[in-house]
């Protein structure tokens, strides 16, 4: 059952991601310090150490305290199959992209009141940019594509 949901999710992401990528090229995220600032994925992996207690990445990633974050950008918020999201997440109608992730990760509880994600937030823009570069490496199946 879970496998089937995953297949549907993967198919959805496959359709949404190219569109999001095309948009990203024409419209840099508002507030981005420098358009097309390329993050350092290796540095981003070190930032991800703060997330790893709750979030897994890669082909064997499973739900832990939080859902896996493979294929995050282009994925509908609160949609990882069989993960028990908080009511705050279940009623969300947003698709993750770099711009809204940037806002979210600065202060998750302010952006999504009632979330079960207990994380105070990242303040450093460079760290956030690097974290995004790291997360973007993983497709929905957890394979590194970059
Ligand atoms: C203490 C555990 C914990 C830590 C640390 C944590 N998270 Fe979370 N995260 C969660 C939980 C739990 C949820 C689900 C929230 C809910 O249901 O309200 C979540 C949800 C998310 C989501 C939404 C996922 C989706 O499927 O829509 C993103 C994105 C996210 N976290 C990113 C991060 C990042 C990036 C970090 C590190 C900088 C981090 N989280 C640190 C527990 C954590």
Boltz pocket constraint, residues with backbone or C-beta under 6 A from the ligand:
constraints:
  - pocket:
      binder: B
      contacts: [[A, 47], [A, 48], [A, 50], [A, 51], [A, 52], [A, 53], [A, 54], [A, 55], [A, 65], [A, 66], [A, 67], [A, 68], [A, 69], [A, 72], [A, 76], [A, 77], [A, 78], [A, 79], [A, 80], [A, 84], [A, 85], [A, 86], [A, 88], [A, 89], [A, 105], [A, 114], [A, 115], [A, 116], [A, 117], [A, 118], [A, 119], [A, 122]]
      max_distance: 6.0
